[in-house]
Amino acid sequence: MSSKNDVMSALDTVDAALRAVSGLPFHGLSPADQRALLVRLDDLTKEVAALQRRLLARMVGGPAPREFAGAPWAEVLARRLRISVGEAQRRIADAQQEAPMPKTA
């Protein structure tokens, strides 16, 4: 089981790597290298999205945080991520479809 420190440390590493890549000049890359970079970034984006869905499926399988006083998960997610409730509902449905978790009261 991962500890909070392990997870945060790994995310700090990912964040630092992303900033390093973002700071590099791409103008020196050939068109083929640019396409390869685009493919790798797309693959990483898909991996992050899958991780988000797995985490979200786990979260919505449990009770909403107390600070939201029993608000539905879609409202909690919408507030936290600053997205519409409709988008939050779509993300929850996608997460549950990919990794169904039993609902709790």
URWO-V583668 format. One record per residue. N is the residue number from 0. RES is the residue in one small letter. PHI is phi in whole degrees, -180 to 180 (none if undefined). PSI is psi in whole degrees, 0 to 359 (NA if undefined). BURIAL is b if it has 24 or more other ideal C-beta (glycine too) atoms within 12 Angstrom, else e. Layout:
# URWO-V583668
n=N res=RES phi=PHI psi=PSI burial=BURIAL
n=N res=RES phi=PHI psi=PSI burial=BURIAL
This chain:
# URWO-V583668
n=0 res=m phi=none psi=136 burial=e
n=1 res=s phi=-81 psi=143 burial=e
n=2 res=s phi=-91 psi=163 burial=e
n=3 res=k phi=-57 psi=319 burial=e
n=4 res=n phi=-64 psi=321 burial=e
n=5 res=d phi=-62 psi=314 burial=e
n=6 res=v phi=-65 psi=313 burial=e
n=7 res=m phi=-66 psi=322 burial=e
n=8 res=s phi=-64 psi=317 burial=e
n=9 res=a phi=-63 psi=318 burial=e
n=10 res=l phi=-66 psi=324 burial=e
n=11 res=d phi=-62 psi=321 burial=e
n=12 res=t phi=-65 psi=316 burial=e
n=13 res=v phi=-62 psi=316 burial=e
n=14 res=d phi=-61 psi=315 burial=e
n=15 res=a phi=-64 psi=319 burial=e
n=16 res=a phi=-65 psi=319 burial=e
n=17 res=l phi=-63 psi=317 burial=e
n=18 res=r phi=-64 psi=322 burial=e
n=19 res=a phi=-63 psi=314 burial=e
n=20 res=v phi=-65 psi=318 burial=e
n=21 res=s phi=-63 psi=331 burial=e
n=22 res=g phi=-85 psi=356 burial=e
n=23 res=l phi=-84 psi=144 burial=e
n=24 res=p phi=-77 psi=131 burial=e
n=25 res=f phi=-96 psi=350 burial=e
n=26 res=h phi=-65 psi=339 burial=e
n=27 res=g phi=-85 psi=354 burial=e
n=28 res=l phi=-82 psi=144 burial=e
n=29 res=s phi=-71 psi=162 burial=e
n=30 res=p phi=-56 psi=322 burial=e
n=31 res=a phi=-65 psi=319 burial=e
n=32 res=d phi=-66 psi=322 burial=e
n=33 res=q phi=-63 psi=317 burial=e
n=34 res=r phi=-65 psi=319 burial=e
n=35 res=a phi=-64 psi=320 burial=e
n=36 res=l phi=-63 psi=317 burial=e
n=37 res=l phi=-61 psi=319 burial=e
n=38 res=v phi=-64 psi=316 burial=e
n=39 res=r phi=-64 psi=318 burial=e
n=40 res=l phi=-64 psi=321 burial=e
n=41 res=d phi=-64 psi=318 burial=e
n=42 res=d phi=-61 psi=317 burial=e
n=43 res=l phi=-64 psi=320 burial=e
n=44 res=t phi=-61 psi=318 burial=e
n=45 res=k phi=-65 psi=321 burial=e
n=46 res=e phi=-65 psi=318 burial=e
n=47 res=v phi=-65 psi=317 burial=e
n=48 res=a phi=-62 psi=320 burial=e
n=49 res=a phi=-65 psi=320 burial=e
n=50 res=l phi=-63 psi=318 burial=e
n=51 res=q phi=-62 psi=318 burial=e
n=52 res=r phi=-64 psi=318 burial=b
n=53 res=r phi=-63 psi=316 burial=e
n=54 res=l phi=-64 psi=316 burial=b
n=55 res=l phi=-64 psi=318 burial=b
n=56 res=a phi=-61 psi=320 burial=b
n=57 res=r phi=-66 psi=317 burial=e
n=58 res=m phi=-63 psi=312 burial=b
n=59 res=v phi=-73 psi=350 burial=b
n=60 res=g phi=-75 psi=350 burial=e
n=61 res=g phi=-118 psi=183 burial=e
n=62 res=p phi=-72 psi=151 burial=e
n=63 res=a phi=-68 psi=153 burial=b
n=64 res=p phi=-57 psi=145 burial=e
n=65 res=r phi=-58 psi=326 burial=e
n=66 res=e phi=-64 psi=347 burial=e
n=67 res=f phi=-102 psi=8 burial=e
n=68 res=a phi=46 psi=50 burial=e
n=69 res=g phi=77 psi=14 burial=e
n=70 res=a phi=-63 psi=149 burial=e
n=71 res=p phi=-60 psi=151 burial=e
n=72 res=w phi=-56 psi=323 burial=b
n=73 res=a phi=-61 psi=321 burial=b
n=74 res=e phi=-69 psi=320 burial=b
n=75 res=v phi=-62 psi=311 burial=b
n=76 res=l phi=-63 psi=317 burial=b
n=77 res=a phi=-59 psi=316 burial=e
n=78 res=r phi=-66 psi=313 burial=e
n=79 res=r phi=-65 psi=319 burial=e
n=80 res=l phi=-96 psi=357 burial=e
n=81 res=r phi=56 psi=52 burial=e
n=82 res=i phi=-125 psi=171 burial=e
n=83 res=s phi=-72 psi=157 burial=e
n=84 res=v phi=-62 psi=322 burial=e
n=85 res=g phi=-61 psi=317 burial=e
n=86 res=e phi=-65 psi=320 burial=e
n=87 res=a phi=-62 psi=317 burial=b
n=88 res=q phi=-63 psi=320 burial=e
n=89 res=r phi=-63 psi=315 burial=e
n=90 res=r phi=-65 psi=320 burial=b
n=91 res=i phi=-64 psi=315 burial=b
n=92 res=a phi=-61 psi=317 burial=e
n=93 res=d phi=-62 psi=317 burial=e
n=94 res=a phi=-65 psi=318 burial=b
n=95 res=q phi=-71 psi=328 burial=b
n=96 res=q phi=-69 psi=321 burial=e
n=97 res=e phi=-75 psi=319 burial=e
n=98 res=a phi=-138 psi=78 burial=e
n=99 res=p phi=-58 psi=133 burial=e
n=100 res=m phi=-123 psi=145 burial=e
n=101 res=p phi=-65 psi=139 burial=e
n=102 res=k phi=-80 psi=143 burial=e
n=103 res=t phi=-112 psi=158 burial=e
n=104 res=a phi=-74 psi=NA burial=e
